[in-house]
Amino acid sequence: MSDARLPSRQPHTCRAQFVRVAKLIPSVMTDITIKELEAAINFWRARSPSHGDELTLCKEASALSKPYALMIVQRQNIVTPEGMDDAARDAWLSYVRLNNDLQN
């Protein structure tokens, strides 16, 4: 099959998505403290409680728990959104957006 018949697609990067959302939510570009990350995890846990015999976390809380654990092990107090993997960054951005909506 020839590539000429396939529609051309712009490469979609998570960074581009992050920049678009960050323009809407200026506070996203700042460093995230361990307390803010913990608040985000608790937000997702309250919104979607653990389930099953293993008490599995929802995907957002699970994604945020990885940078949270790294911060504890590495004795760091802050992390940047750019320093997170895609799943954690998406969970953080969704938390900020939803939390801002709830406060307004």
C-alpha positions as CSV (number, residue, x, y, z in Angstrom):
1,M,0.0,0.0,0.0
2,S,1.4,3.4,-0.9
3,D,1.9,6.0,1.8
4,A,0.5,8.6,-0.6
5,R,-3.1,7.3,0.0
6,L,-2.8,7.6,3.7
7,P,-3.9,10.9,5.2
8,S,-1.0,12.9,6.5
9,R,-1.0,13.3,10.3
10,Q,0.8,15.9,12.3
11,P,2.8,14.2,15.1
12,H,0.8,14.6,18.3
13,T,3.1,15.0,21.3
14,C,2.0,15.1,24.9
15,R,4.2,18.2,25.3
16,A,2.0,20.0,22.7
17,Q,-1.1,19.0,24.6
18,F,0.5,20.1,27.9
19,V,1.3,23.5,26.5
20,R,-2.3,24.0,25.2
21,V,-3.8,23.0,28.6
22,A,-1.1,25.1,30.5
23,K,-2.3,28.2,28.7
24,L,-5.7,27.6,30.1
25,I,-4.4,26.8,33.5
26,P,-1.3,28.9,34.3
27,S,-0.6,27.2,37.6
28,V,0.1,23.9,35.9
29,M,3.5,25.2,34.7
30,T,4.8,25.5,38.3
31,D,6.5,23.0,40.4
32,I,4.3,20.5,42.2
33,T,5.0,20.0,45.9
34,I,4.7,16.6,47.5
35,K,1.7,17.9,49.5
36,E,0.0,19.0,46.2
37,L,0.7,15.6,44.7
38,E,-0.7,13.9,47.8
39,A,-3.8,16.1,47.5
40,A,-4.3,15.0,43.9
41,I,-4.0,11.3,44.8
42,N,-6.5,11.8,47.6
43,F,-8.8,13.7,45.2
44,W,-8.8,10.7,42.8
45,R,-9.2,8.2,45.6
46,A,-12.3,10.0,46.8
47,R,-13.7,10.3,43.3
48,S,-13.0,6.7,42.5
49,P,-12.4,4.6,45.6
50,S,-10.2,1.5,45.6
51,H,-11.9,-1.7,44.5
52,G,-11.5,-5.4,44.5
53,D,-9.9,-7.7,47.0
54,E,-6.5,-6.1,46.4
55,L,-8.0,-2.6,46.8
56,T,-6.7,-1.5,43.4
57,L,-6.3,2.2,42.9
58,C,-8.0,4.0,40.0
59,K,-5.7,4.6,37.1
60,E,-5.2,8.3,37.9
61,A,-4.3,7.7,41.6
62,S,-2.1,4.8,40.5
63,A,-0.3,7.0,37.9
64,L,0.3,9.8,40.4
65,S,1.5,7.3,43.1
66,K,4.7,6.6,41.1
67,P,6.1,10.1,41.1
68,Y,4.9,10.5,44.7
69,A,6.9,7.3,45.7
70,L,10.0,8.5,43.8
71,M,9.8,11.9,45.6
72,I,9.8,10.1,49.0
73,V,12.6,7.7,48.1
74,Q,14.8,10.5,46.5
75,R,13.9,12.9,49.3
76,Q,12.6,15.5,46.9
77,N,10.0,18.1,47.8
78,I,9.0,19.1,44.3
79,V,8.5,17.6,40.8
80,T,7.7,19.3,37.6
81,P,4.9,18.2,35.2
82,E,7.5,17.7,32.6
83,G,9.3,15.3,34.9
84,M,6.3,13.0,35.0
85,D,5.4,10.2,32.6
86,D,2.4,10.7,30.3
87,A,-0.2,9.0,32.5
88,A,0.9,10.9,35.6
89,R,0.9,14.2,33.8
90,D,-2.6,13.6,32.3
91,A,-3.9,12.7,35.8
92,W,-2.3,15.8,37.3
93,L,-3.7,18.1,34.5
94,S,-7.2,16.5,34.9
95,Y,-7.0,17.0,38.7
96,V,-6.0,20.7,38.3
97,R,-8.8,21.3,35.8
98,L,-11.5,19.5,37.8
99,N,-10.3,21.1,41.1
100,N,-10.4,24.5,39.5
101,D,-13.9,23.9,38.2
102,L,-15.1,22.8,41.7
103,Q,-13.7,25.9,43.3
104,N,-15.2,28.3,40.8
